[in-house]
Structures are given as structure tokens and as C-alpha cells.
């Protein structure tokens, strides 16, 4: 899947989900969504423990690190809404 995402020419979309386990550990899951021959497959990209709380800064850092690890940071455009 790593190479597939790196070489994919279309748009990649990401969805995140966060939660805290009963033992108070914070987690983030990231799925990647794309289109392949008219079919919209969805794949789990990664599931990691966030070292601290679910603050925006911590989640953004975890997301950025995952994109870097999978070498797909260049496939993300930055959109800021105010």
C-alpha cells in the first residue's frame, strides 16, 4: 500500500478518528480514500498512540509524522478556513 499511495496520480483524501482508551492513552487512526477505476477504496493508513492529549497541535503533529513516514506529504494540499 505504501508504494501505491506514493505513485497514485489522483487525489488522496484522509479521515482521522481519535479516542482515549480506558487506561487513558490517546490514539489516532488515519484512513486514506481514493478512486480506482470508479471504485472508492478506503484503507487504514496507520493507527498510533498520541504521546499526550488530543490537542490540535498534538494531532496535527501525529498526522504530519504519519504522512512523512509513508512519504506522501507532497500529496496533501493545505487548506485553511477562517
ZADREN-985205 format. One record per atom (N, C-alpha, C): residue in one letter; atom name; x, y, z. Coordinates in nm, 2 decimals. Layout:
N
<atom aa="A" at="CA" u="X" v="Y" w="Z"/>
...
***
This chain:
82
<atom aa="X" at="N" u="0.08" v="-0.12" w="0.00"/>
<atom aa="X" at="CA" u="0.00" v="0.00" w="0.00"/>
<atom aa="X" at="C" u="0.08" v="0.13" w="0.00"/>
<atom aa="X" at="N" u="0.20" v="0.12" w="0.06"/>
<atom aa="X" at="CA" u="0.29" v="0.24" w="0.07"/>
<atom aa="X" at="C" u="0.32" v="0.28" w="-0.07"/>
<atom aa="X" at="N" u="0.37" v="0.20" w="-0.15"/>
<atom aa="X" at="CA" u="0.41" v="0.24" w="-0.29"/>
<atom aa="X" at="C" u="0.29" v="0.28" w="-0.37"/>
<atom aa="X" at="N" u="0.18" v="0.21" w="-0.35"/>
<atom aa="X" at="CA" u="0.05" v="0.25" w="-0.42"/>
<atom aa="X" at="C" u="0.01" v="0.39" w="-0.39"/>
<atom aa="X" at="N" u="0.02" v="0.44" w="-0.26"/>
<atom aa="X" at="CA" u="-0.02" v="0.57" w="-0.23"/>
<atom aa="X" at="C" u="0.09" v="0.67" w="-0.28"/>
<atom aa="X" at="N" u="0.21" v="0.64" w="-0.28"/>
<atom aa="X" at="CA" u="0.32" v="0.72" w="-0.33"/>
<atom aa="X" at="C" u="0.30" v="0.75" w="-0.48"/>
<atom aa="X" at="N" u="0.27" v="0.64" w="-0.56"/>
<atom aa="X" at="CA" u="0.26" v="0.65" w="-0.70"/>
<atom aa="X" at="C" u="0.12" v="0.69" w="-0.76"/>
<atom aa="X" at="N" u="0.02" v="0.70" w="-0.67"/>
<atom aa="X" at="CA" u="-0.11" v="0.73" w="-0.71"/>
<atom aa="X" at="C" u="-0.12" v="0.87" w="-0.77"/>
<atom aa="X" at="N" u="-0.17" v="0.89" w="-0.89"/>
<atom aa="X" at="CA" u="-0.17" v="1.02" w="-0.95"/>
<atom aa="X" at="C" u="-0.30" v="1.10" w="-0.92"/>
<atom aa="X" at="N" u="-0.40" v="1.04" w="-0.86"/>
<atom aa="X" at="CA" u="-0.52" v="1.12" w="-0.83"/>
<atom aa="X" at="C" u="-0.51" v="1.18" w="-0.69"/>
<atom aa="X" at="N" u="-0.62" v="1.23" w="-0.65"/>
<atom aa="X" at="CA" u="-0.63" v="1.29" w="-0.52"/>
<atom aa="X" at="C" u="-0.64" v="1.19" w="-0.41"/>
<atom aa="X" at="N" u="-0.57" v="1.22" w="-0.30"/>
<atom aa="X" at="CA" u="-0.59" v="1.14" w="-0.18"/>
<atom aa="X" at="C" u="-0.66" v="1.22" w="-0.07"/>
<atom aa="X" at="N" u="-0.76" v="1.16" w="-0.01"/>
<atom aa="X" at="CA" u="-0.84" v="1.22" w="0.10"/>
<atom aa="X" at="C" u="-0.81" v="1.14" w="0.22"/>
<atom aa="X" at="N" u="-0.81" v="1.21" w="0.34"/>
<atom aa="X" at="CA" u="-0.78" v="1.15" w="0.46"/>
<atom aa="X" at="C" u="-0.89" v="1.17" w="0.56"/>
<atom aa="X" at="N" u="-0.91" v="1.07" w="0.65"/>
<atom aa="X" at="CA" u="-1.01" v="1.08" w="0.76"/>
<atom aa="X" at="C" u="-0.94" v="1.04" w="0.88"/>
<atom aa="X" at="N" u="-0.96" v="1.11" w="0.99"/>
<atom aa="X" at="CA" u="-0.90" v="1.08" w="1.12"/>
<atom aa="X" at="C" u="-1.01" v="1.05" w="1.22"/>
<atom aa="X" at="N" u="-0.97" v="0.96" w="1.31"/>
<atom aa="X" at="CA" u="-1.06" v="0.93" w="1.43"/>
<atom aa="X" at="C" u="-0.97" v="0.93" w="1.55"/>
<atom aa="X" at="N" u="-1.01" v="0.99" w="1.65"/>
<atom aa="X" at="CA" u="-0.93" v="0.99" w="1.78"/>
<atom aa="X" at="C" u="-1.02" v="0.94" w="1.89"/>
<atom aa="X" at="N" u="-0.95" v="0.88" w="1.99"/>
<atom aa="X" at="CA" u="-1.02" v="0.83" w="2.11"/>
<atom aa="X" at="C" u="-0.92" v="0.81" w="2.22"/>
<atom aa="X" at="N" u="-0.98" v="0.80" w="2.34"/>
<atom aa="X" at="CA" u="-0.90" v="0.77" w="2.46"/>
<atom aa="X" at="C" u="-0.94" v="0.63" w="2.51"/>
<atom aa="X" at="N" u="-0.84" v="0.55" w="2.53"/>
<atom aa="X" at="CA" u="-0.87" v="0.41" w="2.58"/>
<atom aa="X" at="C" u="-0.90" v="0.41" w="2.73"/>
<atom aa="X" at="N" u="-0.96" v="0.30" w="2.78"/>
<atom aa="X" at="CA" u="-0.99" v="0.30" w="2.92"/>
<atom aa="X" at="C" u="-0.87" v="0.33" w="3.02"/>
<atom aa="X" at="N" u="-0.75" v="0.30" w="2.97"/>
<atom aa="X" at="CA" u="-0.63" v="0.32" w="3.05"/>
<atom aa="X" at="C" u="-0.58" v="0.46" w="3.02"/>
<atom aa="X" at="N" u="-0.66" v="0.55" w="2.96"/>
<atom aa="X" at="CA" u="-0.63" v="0.69" w="2.94"/>
<atom aa="X" at="C" u="-0.52" v="0.72" w="2.84"/>
<atom aa="X" at="N" u="-0.50" v="0.63" w="2.75"/>
<atom aa="X" at="CA" u="-0.40" v="0.65" w="2.64"/>
<atom aa="X" at="C" u="-0.48" v="0.71" w="2.52"/>
<atom aa="X" at="N" u="-0.42" v="0.81" w="2.45"/>
<atom aa="X" at="CA" u="-0.48" v="0.87" w="2.34"/>
<atom aa="X" at="C" u="-0.43" v="0.81" w="2.21"/>
<atom aa="X" at="N" u="-0.52" v="0.79" w="2.12"/>
<atom aa="X" at="CA" u="-0.49" v="0.72" w="1.99"/>
<atom aa="X" at="C" u="-0.55" v="0.81" w="1.87"/>
<atom aa="X" at="N" u="-0.49" v="0.79" w="1.75"/>
<atom aa="X" at="CA" u="-0.54" v="0.85" w="1.63"/>
<atom aa="X" at="C" u="-0.53" v="0.74" w="1.52"/>
<atom aa="X" at="N" u="-0.63" v="0.73" w="1.45"/>
<atom aa="X" at="CA" u="-0.63" v="0.64" w="1.33"/>
<atom aa="X" at="C" u="-0.65" v="0.73" w="1.21"/>
<atom aa="X" at="N" u="-0.58" v="0.70" w="1.10"/>
<atom aa="X" at="CA" u="-0.59" v="0.77" w="0.98"/>
<atom aa="X" at="C" u="-0.62" v="0.67" w="0.86"/>
<atom aa="X" at="N" u="-0.73" v="0.70" w="0.79"/>
<atom aa="X" at="CA" u="-0.76" v="0.62" w="0.67"/>
<atom aa="X" at="C" u="-0.74" v="0.71" w="0.55"/>
<atom aa="X" at="N" u="-0.70" v="0.65" w="0.44"/>
<atom aa="X" at="CA" u="-0.68" v="0.72" w="0.31"/>
<atom aa="X" at="C" u="-0.79" v="0.67" w="0.22"/>
<atom aa="X" at="N" u="-0.85" v="0.76" w="0.14"/>
<atom aa="X" at="CA" u="-0.96" v="0.74" w="0.05"/>
<atom aa="X" at="C" u="-0.92" v="0.79" w="-0.09"/>
<atom aa="X" at="N" u="-0.95" v="0.71" w="-0.19"/>
<atom aa="X" at="CA" u="-0.91" v="0.75" w="-0.33"/>
<atom aa="X" at="C" u="-1.01" v="0.68" w="-0.42"/>
<atom aa="X" at="N" u="-0.98" v="0.70" w="-0.55"/>
<atom aa="X" at="CA" u="-1.07" v="0.64" w="-0.65"/>
<atom aa="X" at="C" u="-0.98" v="0.56" w="-0.75"/>
<atom aa="X" at="N" u="-1.03" v="0.43" w="-0.77"/>
<atom aa="X" at="CA" u="-0.95" v="0.34" w="-0.86"/>
<atom aa="X" at="C" u="-1.05" v="0.28" w="-0.95"/>
<atom aa="X" at="N" u="-1.05" v="0.31" w="-1.08"/>
<atom aa="X" at="CA" u="-1.14" v="0.25" w="-1.17"/>
<atom aa="X" at="C" u="-1.29" v="0.27" w="-1.13"/>
<atom aa="X" at="N" u="-1.32" v="0.39" w="-1.08"/>
<atom aa="X" at="CA" u="-1.46" v="0.42" w="-1.04"/>
<atom aa="X" at="C" u="-1.50" v="0.36" w="-0.91"/>
<atom aa="X" at="N" u="-1.41" v="0.29" w="-0.84"/>
<atom aa="X" at="CA" u="-1.44" v="0.23" w="-0.71"/>
<atom aa="X" at="C" u="-1.37" v="0.31" w="-0.60"/>
<atom aa="X" at="N" u="-1.44" v="0.35" w="-0.50"/>
<atom aa="X" at="CA" u="-1.37" v="0.43" w="-0.39"/>
<atom aa="X" at="C" u="-1.32" v="0.35" w="-0.28"/>
<atom aa="X" at="N" u="-1.20" v="0.28" w="-0.29"/>
<atom aa="X" at="CA" u="-1.15" v="0.20" w="-0.18"/>
<atom aa="X" at="C" u="-1.10" v="0.29" w="-0.06"/>
<atom aa="X" at="N" u="-1.11" v="0.24" w="0.05"/>
<atom aa="X" at="CA" u="-1.07" v="0.30" w="0.18"/>
<atom aa="X" at="C" u="-0.97" v="0.21" w="0.25"/>
<atom aa="X" at="N" u="-0.86" v="0.26" w="0.29"/>
<atom aa="X" at="CA" u="-0.76" v="0.18" w="0.36"/>
<atom aa="X" at="C" u="-0.71" v="0.24" w="0.49"/>
<atom aa="X" at="N" u="-0.69" v="0.16" w="0.59"/>
<atom aa="X" at="CA" u="-0.63" v="0.22" w="0.71"/>
<atom aa="X" at="C" u="-0.48" v="0.25" w="0.68"/>
<atom aa="X" at="N" u="-0.44" v="0.37" w="0.70"/>
<atom aa="X" at="CA" u="-0.30" v="0.41" w="0.68"/>
<atom aa="X" at="C" u="-0.22" v="0.38" w="0.80"/>
<atom aa="X" at="N" u="-0.27" v="0.42" w="0.92"/>
<atom aa="X" at="CA" u="-0.19" v="0.40" w="1.04"/>
<atom aa="X" at="C" u="-0.28" v="0.42" w="1.16"/>
<atom aa="X" at="N" u="-0.24" v="0.36" w="1.27"/>
<atom aa="X" at="CA" u="-0.30" v="0.38" w="1.40"/>
<atom aa="X" at="C" u="-0.19" v="0.39" w="1.50"/>
<atom aa="X" at="N" u="-0.19" v="0.51" w="1.56"/>
<atom aa="X" at="CA" u="-0.07" v="0.54" w="1.65"/>
<atom aa="X" at="C" u="-0.12" v="0.59" w="1.79"/>
<atom aa="X" at="N" u="-0.04" v="0.58" w="1.89"/>
<atom aa="X" at="CA" u="-0.07" v="0.64" w="2.02"/>
<atom aa="X" at="C" u="-0.02" v="0.78" w="2.01"/>
<atom aa="X" at="N" u="-0.10" v="0.88" w="2.06"/>
<atom aa="X" at="CA" u="-0.05" v="1.02" w="2.06"/>
<atom aa="X" at="C" u="0.01" v="1.03" w="2.20"/>
<atom aa="X" at="N" u="0.13" v="1.09" w="2.20"/>
<atom aa="X" at="CA" u="0.21" v="1.09" w="2.33"/>
<atom aa="X" at="C" u="0.14" v="1.17" w="2.44"/>
<atom aa="X" at="N" u="0.06" v="1.26" w="2.41"/>
<atom aa="X" at="CA" u="-0.01" v="1.34" w="2.51"/>
<atom aa="X" at="C" u="-0.16" v="1.35" w="2.48"/>
<atom aa="X" at="N" u="-0.22" v="1.46" w="2.51"/>
<atom aa="X" at="CA" u="-0.36" v="1.48" w="2.49"/>
<atom aa="X" at="C" u="-0.40" v="1.49" w="2.34"/>
<atom aa="X" at="N" u="-0.53" v="1.49" w="2.32"/>
<atom aa="X" at="CA" u="-0.58" v="1.51" w="2.18"/>
<atom aa="X" at="C" u="-0.59" v="1.66" w="2.14"/>
<atom aa="X" at="N" u="-0.49" v="1.74" w="2.18"/>
<atom aa="X" at="CA" u="-0.49" v="1.88" w="2.14"/>
<atom aa="X" at="C" u="-0.47" v="1.89" w="1.99"/>
<atom aa="X" at="N" u="-0.52" v="2.00" w="1.93"/>
<atom aa="X" at="CA" u="-0.50" v="2.02" w="1.79"/>
<atom aa="X" at="C" u="-0.35" v="2.01" w="1.74"/>
<atom aa="X" at="N" u="-0.26" v="2.07" w="1.82"/>
<atom aa="X" at="CA" u="-0.12" v="2.06" w="1.79"/>
<atom aa="X" at="C" u="-0.07" v="1.92" w="1.79"/>
<atom aa="X" at="N" u="-0.11" v="1.84" w="1.89"/>
<atom aa="X" at="CA" u="-0.06" v="1.70" w="1.90"/>
<atom aa="X" at="C" u="-0.11" v="1.62" w="1.79"/>
<atom aa="X" at="N" u="-0.24" v="1.64" w="1.75"/>
<atom aa="X" at="CA" u="-0.30" v="1.56" w="1.64"/>
<atom aa="X" at="C" u="-0.24" v="1.60" w="1.51"/>
<atom aa="X" at="N" u="-0.21" v="1.73" w="1.49"/>
<atom aa="X" at="CA" u="-0.15" v="1.77" w="1.37"/>
<atom aa="X" at="C" u="-0.01" v="1.72" w="1.35"/>
<atom aa="X" at="N" u="0.06" v="1.71" w="1.46"/>
<atom aa="X" at="CA" u="0.20" v="1.66" w="1.46"/>
<atom aa="X" at="C" u="0.20" v="1.51" w="1.43"/>
<atom aa="X" at="N" u="0.10" v="1.44" w="1.49"/>
<atom aa="X" at="CA" u="0.09" v="1.29" w="1.46"/>
<atom aa="X" at="C" u="0.06" v="1.27" w="1.32"/>
<atom aa="X" at="N" u="-0.04" v="1.34" w="1.26"/>
<atom aa="X" at="CA" u="-0.08" v="1.33" w="1.12"/>
<atom aa="X" at="C" u="0.04" v="1.36" w="1.03"/>
<atom aa="X" at="N" u="0.11" v="1.47" w="1.06"/>
<atom aa="X" at="CA" u="0.22" v="1.51" w="0.97"/>
<atom aa="X" at="C" u="0.33" v="1.40" w="0.98"/>
<atom aa="X" at="N" u="0.36" v="1.34" w="1.09"/>
<atom aa="X" at="CA" u="0.46" v="1.24" w="1.10"/>
<atom aa="X" at="C" u="0.42" v="1.11" w="1.02"/>
<atom aa="X" at="N" u="0.29" v="1.08" w="1.03"/>
<atom aa="X" at="CA" u="0.24" v="0.96" w="0.95"/>
<atom aa="X" at="C" u="0.26" v="0.99" w="0.80"/>
<atom aa="X" at="N" u="0.22" v="1.11" w="0.76"/>
<atom aa="X" at="CA" u="0.24" v="1.14" w="0.61"/>
<atom aa="X" at="C" u="0.39" v="1.13" w="0.58"/>
<atom aa="X" at="N" u="0.47" v="1.18" w="0.66"/>
<atom aa="X" at="CA" u="0.62" v="1.18" w="0.64"/>
<atom aa="X" at="C" u="0.67" v="1.03" w="0.63"/>
<atom aa="X" at="N" u="0.62" v="0.95" w="0.73"/>
<atom aa="X" at="CA" u="0.67" v="0.81" w="0.73"/>
<atom aa="X" at="C" u="0.63" v="0.74" w="0.60"/>
<atom aa="X" at="N" u="0.51" v="0.77" w="0.55"/>
<atom aa="X" at="CA" u="0.46" v="0.70" w="0.43"/>
<atom aa="X" at="C" u="0.51" v="0.77" w="0.30"/>
<atom aa="X" at="N" u="0.58" v="0.88" w="0.32"/>
<atom aa="X" at="CA" u="0.64" v="0.96" w="0.21"/>
<atom aa="X" at="C" u="0.53" v="1.01" w="0.11"/>
<atom aa="X" at="N" u="0.42" v="1.06" w="0.17"/>
<atom aa="X" at="CA" u="0.31" v="1.11" w="0.09"/>
<atom aa="X" at="C" u="0.28" v="1.26" w="0.13"/>
<atom aa="X" at="N" u="0.37" v="1.32" w="0.20"/>
<atom aa="X" at="CA" u="0.35" v="1.46" w="0.25"/>
<atom aa="X" at="C" u="0.32" v="1.55" w="0.13"/>
<atom aa="X" at="N" u="0.38" v="1.52" w="0.02"/>
<atom aa="X" at="CA" u="0.36" v="1.61" w="-0.10"/>
<atom aa="X" at="C" u="0.23" v="1.59" w="-0.17"/>
<atom aa="X" at="N" u="0.15" v="1.49" w="-0.12"/>
<atom aa="X" at="CA" u="0.02" v="1.47" w="-0.18"/>
<atom aa="X" at="C" u="-0.09" v="1.53" w="-0.10"/>
<atom aa="X" at="N" u="-0.05" v="1.62" w="-0.01"/>
<atom aa="X" at="CA" u="-0.15" v="1.69" w="0.07"/>
<atom aa="X" at="C" u="-0.14" v="1.84" w="0.04"/>
<atom aa="X" at="N" u="-0.26" v="1.90" w="0.01"/>
<atom aa="X" at="CA" u="-0.26" v="2.04" w="0.00"/>
<atom aa="X" at="C" u="-0.31" v="2.10" w="0.13"/>
<atom aa="X" at="N" u="-0.27" v="2.22" w="0.15"/>
<atom aa="X" at="CA" u="-0.31" v="2.29" w="0.28"/>
<atom aa="X" at="C" u="-0.42" v="2.38" w="0.25"/>
<atom aa="X" at="N" u="-0.53" v="2.36" w="0.32"/>
<atom aa="X" at="CA" u="-0.65" v="2.45" w="0.31"/>
<atom aa="X" at="C" u="-0.68" v="2.50" w="0.44"/>
<atom aa="X" at="N" u="-0.68" v="2.63" w="0.45"/>
<atom aa="X" at="CA" u="-0.71" v="2.70" w="0.58"/>
<atom aa="X" at="C" u="-0.85" v="2.77" w="0.57"/>
<atom aa="X" at="N" u="-0.94" v="2.74" w="0.66"/>
<atom aa="X" at="CA" u="-1.07" v="2.80" w="0.66"/>
<atom aa="X" at="C" u="-1.08" v="2.89" w="0.78"/>
<atom aa="X" at="N" u="-1.12" v="3.01" w="0.76"/>
<atom aa="X" at="CA" u="-1.14" v="3.11" w="0.87"/>
<atom aa="X" at="C" u="-1.28" v="3.15" w="0.89"/>
***
